[in-house]
Structure formats: structure tokens, C-alpha cells
């Protein structure tokens, strides 16, 4: 479709609005968390250390995708592809670590779901779990982009898809930082 | 030609470019089914909405029959509903399922998807001067997610245990424990899945509407030159994008409680049907209510704002006068959008909400009366001494204003936490929200359909049937809902299956019969509209002029039956606001006409 030259690309703008929407979803959950926390029957617990390590991984992945974007703009496609793969791997590692964290909690008899679960652990499961799904969505998009980049015979030098991708990735990163601070600070 | 042969890649790119033209032939599937043309998508939303409205309306006829004739049996009902109406009487469980589905279907599928889905899609690109939405792909997905939600919801009507029956608000524990009632079994899972699909559809649509309005306006179309319809759709989309995710959060927690044994909403509960105590501890159903109504209240304005926008446009066009107080209209839409997020707890005054907190919600709720009154004042002053053309669209727009006034006034009663102690969960509430939100928005929608039908299908709707539809419907709407104010004040509670069992409510038996007869007539009148709609698509009077209503806005500068891309040539440039009616002795001046040197200031 024909668009006029405006400062921000419509896709990027749409993503900004979508980000606001996702923020509202987590705002709903974290405010429910605060309400619940002040009610009796709340069992606080320490977040396993692996959640902190996973935070380092997702921060690193933000750096790599930013570097990938820069390399794309400078037409260094080989480096760009490598960095995108590193980003996806870091994202996958993030998911694996958090999943391990859930298992560690279950092993320590802090149940997230089923009988005997406390709502504090359930909240961690829902909030972190939903965030994981968003990271997973990002990885799927990354992989799809990679497949398209390797497959297509015509070269596409438009930076918009890469920019949208990195914008989303940074967002998921910041979202986790917020949730991490929230979960640690409040509990 | 030689170049093409030498370099196949160039040929391929050239071929791709051709696809960006606007006259290429499309196949049936890409033109009518998986279409990315916003005009087609809007028709898909509208027709799906009409189908749902018939289903939802029919449900209300069924439960109104039960309310009017609790002691009689109607064999034809058993023929229609099977074992849900054994012996010709609706079963209590099915009565609740009907009420629940009526609410869900009309609030979400008809008045959200069918209303803002239809008209945001149709009018945003056409009135701002864009060839399509910011992302036609997402737009198409938005419809198909809605379709998927519809299929799932419809399928829940046919399962063994019946559709969900816990009310359209789906409060736990009724929605969280399968043993509570037949409708709390598979029906709930289907309901939640369907609603999740619906939320996705609304979000995809809303993202697109916002991005399109802010980024794709044609040259000269500044925000303050936008028609009020676009402002209304814009605020509607903002409300949806910010509130639906919160509902989604609430549903996720509900799904966890339902299927994974968590205790967000469920507390120590003993289930009578199975004689078991639940293992859950310390959950609170109030938490669900907060999450639900944080969407639930903005949802009311998601339904109402598009109707307000369209009424403004249609009233101004047909009064042949500029809209009164354009900036005040925009400002009050904005104020309503902000306040919509700050009043949700007025649905929860009697849940044990802190009265001190309640006082703030009362104040904020009553504040909504201010922008609402400004809008009503502006509509009335727009028609004041206007040269009114009473087209069916205009009548429906005026009917909208009438219903908005009479339904809005009762909102002032209900917004009081003290009065609410008496009025909550009575028929007074039913009367209030049906008039102000249900019927009023329906009138806005009908106004829109009558007004923009020529743009959608290149033909007119039949006027005579339109007048019958309007007068019949407005009389029936008031006959149905006006008496409910009295029964509500007398304390008659909503949702009951059979009022003849209560000494205090027996006296309203005859009134219930009157209401039911009016409801049936009203339903029949809507079928007249449906007939008119489908008949006119194929056989209606053809449009001979591009601009049948003498409108100033851009959609009427496109050809009749415009193709994908809307304008065959350049997109027109805009030089003025959308409401230059009766200016300098001219009947109307389209937005595309440059401001002349001799023109008075505007």
C-alpha cells in the first residue's frame, strides 16, 4: 500500500501499540499480585538464583540483536545472520533456565499448580510463564526471518523487518527486567 | 522483451510490481473469503454480526416466553430446542444458558465485532483518505479470529452438557468448578476459548485502527479535520487495546483455577452436588471481578462510542448544518475514554468494597455525565433550526440520541453507591444498560447501515421498510424497557426463572406479558430489516450518483463500487474540516475543495 513519508513506519508504530497492550496484560497480573499479597494466606519465597542468571542471558541477547541490526544496516550479512542465531540461542537458553527454575521450586515443595499450591508461586508461574511465551514467540519470529533470509533468492535490504524484530526483542527484555525487579522487590 | 529473457529475476520483480496496481483480477477466494480489502472485511464483519444478532435476539425471545408464561407449555419450543425444552417448557439450566449466551453474543459478537468491526473497517481508510489499513494482513486475521471465536461459541450450543450458563460476566466459582452446574462443564471451556480468540481478534483490529488513523491520513487531513466518526473509532480502538488484555489476564487465571488446581479465585468451597470439599485455599472471586470489570466498563464505551461518532456524522449531514462544537465533541470523547478506565468498581459496590473507596468511584462515575451531557447538547444544537431530511438513517440517529438521554439519566441513579444497595441486580439495571448501551448502540449501528449501505453495495435500502423498522423498533424498545424501571424500583431481581413463585412479584405478571409481546414484535421487525438488507444487496435501487446524501467527507469521492485501493487515481487532498454544510450560501462543500479567497473564515 502507498504510504506517505512519515517519521515512523506503520509496522513499527503498530508494534508500539501492541507493546502497550501487552504491558496492560502484565499490569493486570502484577496489580492482582499486589492485591493478593496483602491478603492472609500468602507464602513468600526466595526466587531461585537461576532466574538471576537467566536475566543476564536475556540482557546479552538484547546486545546481540542490536549488533545484528547494526551489521545488517552496514550490509555485513554474514555477521548479521550469525548474530541473529546467537540471539535465538540465548533466548532459548533463557527459556530453558526459567523452566529449570520452575522445576527447582517444585522440587523444593513450593508448588506452582495443583493441590497444595500457594497463590504466590502460582502467580510466579503465570507471570513468568506468560513472559516465556512472549520470548518463545520472538524466537519463532527470529527463526522464520532466518529461514526466509537463507531461502529467498532476491536480496532484500529493507531494514524494517529487522528493526521491528529488534524492537520487539528489546521490549520482551525490558518486560522481564520489570517483572524481575517486581518479583524480587515485592516478595 | 529481450531484457526479460536475459534476466529472469528482473521479470519476476517486474511481475511483483504489477501486483501493486489496483486493477488486477482477483480470484473468488482472495476477493470474497480471505480478502485483505478493508471494504470486504467490513462486510464480513457486518454479515457475521447480523447472523449473531438473529441468534442472540432469538434467545431473548425464548427466555421472554418463559418469563411471560411460566405455567404454560409450548410444544413448538420442544420441536426447536429438543430436550432443553422438554414438554414445551424451558428447563431452568437452559434458561440461564440462554441469558448467558444472549449477553455474550450481543455484547461481544454483535455490538463490538459487528459494530466497530464493520464501521471502523469501512470508514477509517475511506474517510481519512487511505488505500487500506496499515496492515491489511492483520486486518484479515482479525476477521478470521472472530470467525473462529464464532464457530467455537456456536459449537458450545450443541454439546451434551449445554452452553455456559453462569452469566456473560463468567464469575467464579460458577465458571471455575465443573461440578457446579451442567453449563459449568465443557461449556465454560468453549466459552473461554472462544472469548480468547475474540480478544485476539479485537486486539489485531484495534492495533490496525490506531496505526491507520495516526499514520495513513491523506495530505491535508490533520487530526482536527477528521470526521467525528474517525475520532470515535480511534478512541474505541484505544479502549479495546488497553482493556482487553486485562480481561485476558483474568481469563488466564480462571483457566489455571479451572484446570490446574490453583487458588487465584477459588477458596475453601464445599460443592453440594458432589458432596466434596475443594482443596483450594484463600482464593478470592472479587479479584476476578476487578479484572473483569476493568475491561467490562471500557467495553460499554467500546460499544457506545462508534454509535456516538456515526450519529454525529449522520445528524450533521442530514440536518444540513455543521456539527455544533466539534472540538467539544472530540474533547468529550476523550474525557469519556479516560473516565472509562476509572469507574469499573461501580459494578462492585455491594461486594464489600470499602465505602471510602466507593465514594471516589461514585464521583468519577457521575463525572461521566458531564461529557455525555455535552455531547447530547451538541447533537440537539446541531439539529436546532436545521433543514432536516428524515432519512431512515437520520431517524435512527435521532432515536439514538433519545435512547441515550433516557438510558443515561438512570445511570445517575445507579452510579450512587447508596442507591445501588437497593437497585443493584434488579430490573432497573437491566432497563438502564439495555436502553443506554444495547438499544442505543443498535440504533447507531442501524443508522450507520442505512447511511453507508449505498457505499458498501452500490444500492439503496428500501426506505418504506426502513421507516417501518425504525418506528416499530423505537416503540417496542420503550415498551420493553420502560416498565422494567418500575419493576426494578419495586425490587424485582434479575436472572430469576419464574417470578410467579414470589408473592411480591406476582403482580407484575401482566406486565411481563406485555414486555414479551413487544419483544416478539421487535424481533419480527428486525427480520424485516434483515430481509431489506439482503434483498437490497441484490435487488435494491441502484446508486446513480457518487454522493447520494450530499456529504462532505472523502468516502463519497470514491467511485460507486470502488475496487481495492479505493481511488482509481491519486488520493484526493483535503483542504477543510468535514462539516462545511450551509456555508456562504452553498449547501455543502466537500473536504476536497480548496478554501476559496472569498470564503468566510472557518
Interface residues (C-beta under 8 A of the other chain):
Chain A: X1 X2 X3 X4 X6 X8 X10 X11 X13 X14 X17 X18 X20 X21 X22 X24 X25 X26 X27 X28 X29 X32 X35 X36 X39 X40 X41 X112 X113 X114 X115 X116 X117 X118 X119 X122 X123 X125 X126 X130 X153 X154
Chain B: X9 X12 X13 X130 X131 X132 X134 X135 X136 X138 X203 X206 X207 X208 X210 X211 X212 X214 X215 X216 X218 X219 X241 X242 X243 X244 X245 X246 X248 X249 X250 X252 X253 X256 X260 X261 X262 X263 X264 X279 X281 X282 X283 X284 X287 X290 X291 X294 X571
